[in-house]
Amino acid sequence: MTVFSYHERTKHRLERYAAGPETLDWSMQPNPFREFIGAKKTALPLSAHRISAGERPALESVGALLQLSMGLSAWKEYGPDRWALRCNPSSGNLHPTECYILALNVPGIENGLHHYASLDHSLELRCGVEWTRETRLFVGLSSIHWREAWKYGERAFRYCQLDIGHALGALRHAALALGWGLKMLDTPETVLGTERLEDFAGAEKEEFDILLEAGSGCATDFPELEMTNWTGQANCLDPHPMYKWPVIDEVAAATRHPLPHENPPSAGYSGAIYPVDLLLGRRSAQQFDPAFTMKKEHFFRMLEQLVRLWDIWDFESRVHPVFFLHRVEAMAPGLYVLPRSDTALSKLKAHFRSDFLWEQAGHDLYLLARGDFRAVAKTVSCRQAIASDSCFAMGMLAEFEETIGPDPWRYRQLHWEAGLMGHALYLEAEAAGLRGTGIGCFFDDAFHDLLGLSGKTFQSLYHFTVGMPLVDSRILTLPPYPKGE
Ligand SMILES: Cc1cc2nc3c(=O)[nH]c(=O)nc-3n(C[C@H](O)[C@H](O)[C@H](O)COP(=O)(O)O)c2cc1C
């Protein structure tokens, strides 16, 4: 099966990394900003500080929604280098995720599909539509795989999916600040125009990932729309691509169409709602203080965010964190697991090493083994020091074969779930005065071996780490947009 063989061949192994470019010329990094040349632009307000919960979709609230989720959060400068950061994180800061809105009778925004240009916080009209009925607002996400593959080669498809998960988390939290729901829809994949090859001639293609409806009502039917008046030509991001990674196109095609799914409706979102300044200030730590011990209450608040149900979709939780706990007050250092569903607990017990302790450690957390796992965590995380200097590192085990076998599209969705969990940690870490960092680079089977896992029942899809950041004061921080409102 394409998706299983893709996953296997893109594992990093202790003796060999997944196939990627042999050399990188940083001066040739693809342009991180897609634009549609010739498309009509609408400037969005930087309204994040003016909104309140319960606002209706309009130019002002849509400006805030996008500013708080997909907008720039800062420019950074170091020597001759200058790069932008965004509210949503991204592996390697390469930002393969593109965002669209489909606005129907939204005051101040022309009816139609718009691409969001984060560089100047504006909308680019891709396709106008006729609509005279009630207000509806949709948000779509797509990926430009090449942006990520440029640096990471074959493994890049995975990173693109994790980035989508983070974008979903960023959008969900921005919507919460407005008091809005956000719900995935079953829609035709043509809705974002990503299959319109003529509009992407000479430019990197985009792959449709997900469409959601935003707002208070969140109906689940997608309206009949005539989308015929397309405008704008995608810009070329990398005029001289040096490599081709055909397995990415293969796995994208193999995971494209979700099977019809009937799930009981989720219980709704019951996690934290964060202030806008926290959403705008989220950052990754580059280095952690190796002596800092975090508070137990902060750790348990993070666990709470991880088990909260996400209301973006009605799938049950299929991704379960395993922690390398290094320094959490009043907690024994060691290896822990947090099954996020009752069924997962018995499955994990059946597949993990038989000598694990399974001692209840509060919440739904189980201590598997006591000990100092700093060196192991570092090795598993491609030998990155953030995994050992942090207060804890974790891996996210997905119920893999059983979920993806019948519906390969779930390969994407499981990564999105893992990305959402990472995002919950990023935000809760900020709330605790700490900081998180995503870890896409890990030795897959080294982690599985440690837990006694073999076969495809469980696979780790993402790792993460949280601690007290050490900030590099040589790097200058500048405002995201020329004139803040
Ligand atoms: C899916 C994903 C994987 C990542 N993997 C790593 C990693 O292995 N090592 C690391 O130091 N940072 C990693 N990061 C952090 C990114 O480098 C960081 O998000 C990016 O540079 C943007 O910075 P910001 O998060 O401060 O906005 C990862 C981030 C994401 C979203």
The ligand as a MOL file (V3000), in Angstrom:
LIG
                    3D

  0  0  0     0  0            999 V3000
M  V30 BEGIN CTAB
M  V30 COUNTS 31 33 0 0 0
M  V30 BEGIN ATOM
M  V30 1 C 6.1050 20.1920 12.3910 0
M  V30 2 C 7.2650 20.9370 12.9860 0
M  V30 3 C 8.4780 20.3060 13.1540 0
M  V30 4 C 9.5590 21.0030 13.7340 0
M  V30 5 N 10.7430 20.3540 13.9430 0
M  V30 6 C 11.7650 20.9920 14.5760 0
M  V30 7 C 12.9560 20.2930 14.9110 0
M  V30 8 O 13.1010 19.0850 14.6480 0
M  V30 9 N 13.9350 20.9930 15.5650 0
M  V30 10 C 13.7970 22.3180 15.9050 0
M  V30 11 O 14.7170 22.9040 16.4990 0
M  V30 12 N 12.6600 22.9980 15.5910 0
M  V30 13 C 11.6440 22.3620 14.9530 0
M  V30 14 N 10.4690 23.0380 14.6900 0
M  V30 15 C 10.3280 24.4580 15.0520 0
M  V30 16 C 10.4300 25.3530 13.8060 0
M  V30 17 O 11.7720 25.4510 13.4150 0
M  V30 18 C 9.8020 26.7210 14.0960 0
M  V30 19 O 8.4210 26.5570 14.2450 0
M  V30 20 C 10.0790 27.7010 12.9870 0
M  V30 21 O 11.4360 28.0250 12.9030 0
M  V30 22 C 9.2860 28.9670 13.1690 0
M  V30 23 O 9.5850 29.5750 14.3950 0
M  V30 24 P 8.4390 29.9180 15.4280 0
M  V30 25 O 7.7970 28.6260 15.8530 0
M  V30 26 O 9.1370 30.6260 16.5460 0
M  V30 27 O 7.4240 30.7840 14.7240 0
M  V30 28 C 9.3960 22.3550 14.1280 0
M  V30 29 C 8.1590 22.9790 13.9420 0
M  V30 30 C 7.1000 22.2880 13.3940 0
M  V30 31 C 5.7750 22.9810 13.2450 0
M  V30 END ATOM
M  V30 BEGIN BOND
M  V30 1 1 1 2
M  V30 2 1 2 3
M  V30 3 2 2 30
M  V30 4 2 3 4
M  V30 5 1 4 5
M  V30 6 1 4 28
M  V30 7 2 5 6
M  V30 8 1 6 7
M  V30 9 1 6 13
M  V30 10 2 7 8
M  V30 11 1 7 9
M  V30 12 1 9 10
M  V30 13 2 10 11
M  V30 14 1 10 12
M  V30 15 2 12 13
M  V30 16 1 13 14
M  V30 17 1 14 15
M  V30 18 1 14 28
M  V30 19 1 15 16
M  V30 20 1 16 17
M  V30 21 1 16 18
M  V30 22 1 18 19
M  V30 23 1 18 20
M  V30 24 1 20 21
M  V30 25 1 20 22
M  V30 26 1 22 23
M  V30 27 1 23 24
M  V30 28 2 24 25
M  V30 29 1 24 26
M  V30 30 1 24 27
M  V30 31 2 28 29
M  V30 32 1 29 30
M  V30 33 1 30 31
M  V30 END BOND
M  V30 END CTAB
M  END
